[in-house]
Amino acid sequence: MLELSLQLRKKGHSVDVYTSNETRTSERLRAYSEVRGIPVYRFRSLLSLGEFGKFWPGFVPEILERDYDVIHAHGYRHPHTDIAAAVSKLKNVRSVMTAHSPFHPSGVRGPLAEALVPIYDRFVAPVTLRAFDKVVSLTPAEAKRLILLGVPKDRVVEISHGVGPENFIRIYSSRFLSSVGLDPEDDLVLYLGRINRTKGIDVLIDAFAQVSSKAPSARLVVAGPATSSEEVAYLSVLRARAGALGIANKVIFTGRLSEEEKLEAYEACRFLVLPSLYEPFGIVLLEAAAHAKPVVSTLTDGPKTIVKDASTGILVRVGDVGGLARAMERLLEDDGLVETMSANALEMARQHSWEMVATQVEQAYLSVQN
């Protein structure tokens, strides 16, 4: 949202952001602030369903009082999206929705959400989705699902996420290596993301155990936060698993990284691994590619769209420990392959700049105003 807002402002548009005042970890934020010049209005969450399901209807009077050309809602199956659709019709304002592909496989959500999702899709989705003048999908697979849920085909437009310009700048990584106890001679394999079961990190540790005996200089860095009780418990499982496999000294858990540390981690790694059981997009794949790093990921919606197998990285089946191990071994053993994939990855990332994404979003806005 920040990158998109900044790029739209560069194009001469005025952008206001409305959101909840409560983070995923229930931290309360100020009601108003400017983030790099973008006005951000935050409203009290009256109800929470899980980490992401917040109900914050206080933004309605604000929209009713102001004159907007376009209302752009983010997040399919969220109350604020349904409310935004209704308010846009009431105000006779054009509207766009980016769904963000919440089409998780069965068993990923909690029991309550698992029960409510099909009810929402059956009775609410046809009304809400048809209320928007354009619906943005991140991938072709998501577009197909949205059409099946009731979005007219001519209203669906595919626009991916972008990658920030800071990722294209080469920086020194020695400070990061030192902070995690590694040397420049070590081959750093990087996972960067949430410590969540859907990310398949347990599969990665099992695969890395197979690799480490053949590549003694390889080290696995698992970078990212555990922000819920379930994720903290999963982190404990991962640590225990690494110990049981005899690779505890080769697997480093860093916790949350600062934005600068993230950039240094990308620079320091030989390649990035994202072994998700389900991945709607995977911005880290683009970020690593912008640092000219090959990526290894799974045959799920986002990675299949971003990664060109055997060109910018390697794709393996979900949960395939052996396949993941073989992919990592190839990139650890073959310098020429890494060099070729690095160049291809960087070129691919250049096609996903936020400037290009914002231009596509702007075109979507203009198309609904004609």
Order of alpha helices (4+ residues) and beta strands (2+ residues): alpha-beta-beta-beta-beta-beta-alpha-beta-alpha-beta-alpha-alpha-beta-alpha-beta-alpha-beta-alpha-beta-alpha-beta-alpha-beta-alpha-beta-alpha-beta-alpha-alpha-alpha
